[in-house]
């Protein structure tokens, strides 16, 4: 096995002690037993646990081959989906692919903004395009609207038969509106497993096909997740860093730390934070329980949110997400006049300066009453991002069970939909 993620907890001193964590261990033992025994709430949606080791090589080859074929005929892929149907792919592509590549993967169907969709359609007029539409049912409002509009635009551009090579549907294996449409039109399909919920689907074709199109080595990502599955198989929090993170969160929650900020000094991790927000918010936020997941992009947000974090209400804790090895190749040049006073940094790489900004922030926030911990990836690559995805998935599963909620359902998300459908005059609403 290669190196693994590192969990640094030295800025939890005074907020989380060994005795505090020991008190939570019985809850963790029970959560672990339910998870591994497949007998807890939501046990029909635990397929994500086995994905890293059970994904067939033939499926990986099919995904890579399909992505390669799409790249030969299209310069742009539009990924149509919302929530878990796009955030994992967007997180991985933003983190790992050069900007010249990820700009050619566009995302639609994650909002109902007409202006946003029109801008996408305008850009596609002079591009060769393929579409990956992702929806288990095919009737989720936002992606269904986007796909209907995009499909019509591409039909005018390529003709009815021309769409067959350009549209891939990731959907249910046997039922639903999108599956029916794909069968009728002859579109290539990939299956969303019945036992994997949307926010846990990043290592299924939901995430893997867009990643492969963007040039990410999906085999290495799956390998990283598989290795993390081994690491997190034990209930020993001294060896299982995912469970240790979950226990720390529970101790802090019980001490009225109700908001967790995932903070990073790497702009390419922005959508990793967005993926994390959905994973934890939708999994934990039930029955009056749950830590509110927020995110900050530093050092930018230190100039907007830094004051509140440093001196505001002490109901927050912070998790920093860092990359240990980062040499940007961008150094501070010499200036004879030194009017900006930066010559003391001459020759320093921005990666080094960014690292010192993180270290200073973690220390300052701790001294200001914000306990914080750090999750560090040894390097920015597919293997360690695969580790990170699985790390968070395992942590939120036991976190939900420790809170006494089902971490695999989301009954509350239907409330706004019912009211929206009624206001829109949908039949039967």
Rosetta blueprint (number, residue, H / E / L):
1 X L
2 X L
3 X L
4 X L
5 X L
6 X E
7 X E
8 X E
9 X L
10 X H
11 X H
12 X H
13 X L
14 X L
15 X L
16 X L
17 X L
18 X H
19 X H
20 X H
21 X H
22 X H
23 X H
24 X H
25 X H
26 X H
27 X H
28 X H
29 X H
30 X H
31 X H
32 X H
33 X H
34 X H
35 X H
36 X H
37 X H
38 X L
39 X L
40 X L
41 X L
42 X L
43 X H
44 X H
45 X H
46 X L
47 X L
48 X H
49 X H
50 X H
51 X H
52 X H
53 X H
54 X H
55 X L
56 X L
57 X H
58 X H
59 X H
60 X H
61 X H
62 X H
63 X H
64 X H
65 X H
66 X H
67 X H
68 X H
69 X H
70 X H
71 X H
72 X H
73 X H
74 X L
75 X L
76 X E
77 X E
78 X E
79 X E
80 X E
81 X L
82 X L
83 X H
84 X H
85 X H
86 X L
87 X H
88 X H
89 X H
90 X H
91 X H
92 X H
93 X H
94 X H
95 X H
96 X H
97 X L
98 X L
99 X H
100 X H
101 X H
102 X H
103 X L
104 X L
105 X E
106 X E
107 X E
108 X E
109 X L
110 X L
111 X L
112 X L
113 X L
114 X H
115 X H
116 X H
117 X H
118 X H
119 X H
120 X H
121 X H
122 X H
123 X H
124 X H
125 X L
126 X L
127 X L
128 X L
129 X E
130 X E
131 X E
132 X E
133 X E
134 X E
135 X L
136 X L
137 X L
138 X L
139 X L
140 X L
141 X H
142 X H
143 X H
144 X H
145 X H
146 X H
147 X H
148 X H
149 X H
150 X H
151 X H
152 X H
153 X H
154 X H
155 X H
156 X H
157 X H
158 X H
159 X L
160 X L
161 X H
162 X H
163 X H
164 X L
165 X L
166 X L
167 X E
168 X E
169 X E
170 X E
171 X E
172 X L
173 X L
174 X L
175 X L
176 X L
177 X H
178 X H
179 X H
180 X H
181 X H
182 X H
183 X H
184 X H
185 X H
186 X L
187 X L
188 X E
189 X E
190 X E
191 X E
192 X L
193 X L
194 X L
195 X L
196 X L
197 X L
198 X H
199 X H
200 X H
201 X L
202 X L
203 X L
204 X L
205 X H
206 X H
207 X H
208 X H
209 X H
210 X H
211 X H
212 X H
213 X H
214 X L
215 X L
216 X L
217 X L
218 X H
219 X H
220 X H
221 X H
222 X H
223 X H
224 X H
225 X H
226 X H
227 X H
228 X H
229 X H
230 X H
231 X H
232 X L
233 X L
234 X L
235 X L
236 X L
237 X L
238 X L
239 X L
240 X L
241 X H
242 X H
243 X H
244 X H
245 X H
246 X H
247 X H
248 X H
249 X H
250 X H
251 X H
252 X H
253 X H
254 X H
255 X L
256 X L
257 X L
258 X L
259 X E
260 X E
261 X E
262 X E
263 X E
264 X E
265 X L
266 X L
267 X H
268 X H
269 X H
270 X H
271 X H
272 X H
273 X H
274 X H
275 X H
276 X H
277 X H
278 X H
279 X H
280 X H
281 X H
282 X H
283 X H
284 X H
285 X L
286 X L
287 X L
288 X L
289 X L
290 X L
291 X L
292 X E
293 X E
294 X E
295 X E
296 X E
297 X E
298 X L
299 X L
300 X H
301 X H
302 X H
303 X H
304 X L
305 X L
306 X H
307 X H
308 X H
309 X H
310 X H
311 X H
312 X L
313 X L
314 X L
315 X L
316 X E
317 X E
318 X E
319 X E
320 X E
321 X E
322 X E
323 X E
324 X L
325 X L
326 X L
327 X L
328 X L
329 X L
330 X L
331 X E
332 X L
333 X L
334 X L
335 X L
336 X L
337 X L
338 X L
339 X L
340 X L
341 X L
342 X L
343 X H
344 X H
345 X H
346 X L
347 X L
348 X L
349 X E
350 X H
351 X H
352 X H
353 X H
354 X H
355 X H
356 X H
357 X H
358 X H
359 X H
360 X H
361 X H
362 X H
363 X H
364 X H
365 X H
366 X H
367 X H
368 X L
369 X L
370 X L
371 X L
372 X E
373 X E
374 X E
375 X E
376 X E
377 X E
378 X L
379 X L
380 X L
381 X L
382 X H
383 X H
384 X H
385 X H
386 X H
387 X H
388 X H
389 X H
390 X H
391 X H
392 X H
393 X H
394 X H
395 X H
396 X H
397 X H
398 X H
399 X H
400 X H
401 X H
402 X H
403 X H
404 X L
405 X L
406 X L
407 X L
408 X L
409 X L
410 X L
411 X H
412 X H
413 X H
414 X H
415 X H
416 X H
417 X H
418 X H
419 X H
420 X H
421 X H
422 X H
423 X H
424 X H
425 X L
426 X L
427 X L
428 X L
429 X L
